[in-house]
Amino acid sequence: MSQSASSSVVSSQSDHGAQDGASLDGLVAFVKRACPTCTLIEPQMQEVARAVPGFRAVSQDDPRFPQGVEVIDDRELDRSWLNQIEATPTLIRFEGGREVERVIGWDRAAWRRLTGIASLGEDLPLMRPG
């Protein structure tokens, strides 16, 4: 997956993930262990997993990463391809099997808004690219 120059927030009612159906409803983070930003925010993903019912991570390279989070193994990159993931981490909210919002990279304000956790990532930089 290519890396983006900066983290960004994309909010739209798009067709991304439409092929994946309702199996990805809720909040989903696309990650990989080899991504420095993903490993940096592993504790935040664990916090989200404790606070947000149904939160899952789709891991591109290690089905054991992140620890303490329900992980979907995507080493074949099928789900990443269907959802047009170009950089990790990418946090997506799905409703009714359709993507409604996406954040690329770590953006503290956007992750807080999507997760509803006001103190998420307090000790992290405001933004960090994927």
DANOR-V268415 format. One record per residue. N is the residue number from 1. RES is the residue in one letter. SS is DSSP state (alpha for helix, beta for strand, coil for the rest). D_LAST is the distance of its C-alpha to the last C-alpha in whole Angstrom. Layout:
n:N res:RES ss:SS d_last:D_LAST
n:N res:RES ss:SS d_last:D_LAST
This chain:
n:1 res:M ss:coil d_last:10
n:2 res:S ss:coil d_last:9
n:3 res:Q ss:coil d_last:6
n:4 res:S ss:coil d_last:6
n:5 res:A ss:coil d_last:8
n:6 res:S ss:coil d_last:7
n:7 res:S ss:coil d_last:6
n:8 res:S ss:beta d_last:9
n:9 res:V ss:beta d_last:12
n:10 res:V ss:beta d_last:14
n:11 res:S ss:beta d_last:17
n:12 res:S ss:coil d_last:20
n:13 res:Q ss:coil d_last:22
n:14 res:S ss:coil d_last:21
n:15 res:D ss:coil d_last:22
n:16 res:H ss:coil d_last:19
n:17 res:G ss:coil d_last:20
n:18 res:A ss:alpha d_last:23
n:19 res:Q ss:alpha d_last:24
n:20 res:D ss:alpha d_last:23
n:21 res:G ss:alpha d_last:26
n:22 res:A ss:alpha d_last:26
n:23 res:S ss:alpha d_last:25
n:24 res:L ss:alpha d_last:21
n:25 res:D ss:coil d_last:23
n:26 res:G ss:beta d_last:21
n:27 res:L ss:beta d_last:18
n:28 res:V ss:beta d_last:15
n:29 res:A ss:beta d_last:12
n:30 res:F ss:beta d_last:11
n:31 res:V ss:beta d_last:9
n:32 res:K ss:coil d_last:10
n:33 res:R ss:coil d_last:12
n:34 res:A ss:coil d_last:11
n:35 res:C ss:coil d_last:7
n:36 res:P ss:alpha d_last:8
n:37 res:T ss:alpha d_last:6
n:38 res:C ss:alpha d_last:8
n:39 res:T ss:alpha d_last:11
n:40 res:L ss:alpha d_last:11
n:41 res:I ss:coil d_last:11
n:42 res:E ss:alpha d_last:13
n:43 res:P ss:alpha d_last:16
n:44 res:Q ss:alpha d_last:15
n:45 res:M ss:alpha d_last:15
n:46 res:Q ss:alpha d_last:18
n:47 res:E ss:alpha d_last:19
n:48 res:V ss:alpha d_last:18
n:49 res:A ss:alpha d_last:20
n:50 res:R ss:alpha d_last:23
n:51 res:A ss:alpha d_last:23
n:52 res:V ss:coil d_last:22
n:53 res:P ss:coil d_last:25
n:54 res:G ss:coil d_last:23
n:55 res:F ss:coil d_last:20
n:56 res:R ss:beta d_last:18
n:57 res:A ss:beta d_last:15
n:58 res:V ss:beta d_last:15
n:59 res:S ss:beta d_last:14
n:60 res:Q ss:coil d_last:14
n:61 res:D ss:coil d_last:15
n:62 res:D ss:coil d_last:17
n:63 res:P ss:coil d_last:19
n:64 res:R ss:coil d_last:20
n:65 res:F ss:coil d_last:16
n:66 res:P ss:coil d_last:16
n:67 res:Q ss:coil d_last:19
n:68 res:G ss:coil d_last:21
n:69 res:V ss:coil d_last:19
n:70 res:E ss:beta d_last:21
n:71 res:V ss:beta d_last:19
n:72 res:I ss:beta d_last:19
n:73 res:D ss:beta d_last:19
n:74 res:D ss:coil d_last:18
n:75 res:R ss:coil d_last:18
n:76 res:E ss:coil d_last:20
n:77 res:L ss:coil d_last:17
n:78 res:D ss:alpha d_last:19
n:79 res:R ss:alpha d_last:18
n:80 res:S ss:alpha d_last:14
n:81 res:W ss:alpha d_last:17
n:82 res:L ss:alpha d_last:19
n:83 res:N ss:coil d_last:16
n:84 res:Q ss:coil d_last:14
n:85 res:I ss:coil d_last:11
n:86 res:E ss:coil d_last:9
n:87 res:A ss:coil d_last:5
n:88 res:T ss:coil d_last:5
n:89 res:P ss:coil d_last:6
n:90 res:T ss:beta d_last:8
n:91 res:L ss:beta d_last:11
n:92 res:I ss:beta d_last:14
n:93 res:R ss:beta d_last:18
n:94 res:F ss:beta d_last:20
n:95 res:E ss:beta d_last:24
n:96 res:G ss:coil d_last:27
n:97 res:G ss:coil d_last:24
n:98 res:R ss:beta d_last:23
n:99 res:E ss:beta d_last:19
n:100 res:V ss:beta d_last:20
n:101 res:E ss:beta d_last:17
n:102 res:R ss:beta d_last:13
n:103 res:V ss:beta d_last:10
n:104 res:I ss:beta d_last:7
n:105 res:G ss:coil d_last:4
n:106 res:W ss:beta d_last:7
n:107 res:D ss:beta d_last:10
n:108 res:R ss:alpha d_last:13
n:109 res:A ss:alpha d_last:16
n:110 res:A ss:alpha d_last:14
n:111 res:W ss:alpha d_last:13
n:112 res:R ss:alpha d_last:17
n:113 res:R ss:alpha d_last:18
n:114 res:L ss:alpha d_last:17
n:115 res:T ss:alpha d_last:18
n:116 res:G ss:coil d_last:21
n:117 res:I ss:coil d_last:21
n:118 res:A ss:coil d_last:22
n:119 res:S ss:coil d_last:21
n:120 res:L ss:coil d_last:18
n:121 res:G ss:coil d_last:16
n:122 res:E ss:coil d_last:19
n:123 res:D ss:coil d_last:18
n:124 res:L ss:coil d_last:14
n:125 res:P ss:coil d_last:13
n:126 res:L ss:coil d_last:13
n:127 res:M ss:beta d_last:10
n:128 res:R ss:beta d_last:7
n:129 res:P ss:coil d_last:4
n:130 res:G ss:coil d_last:0
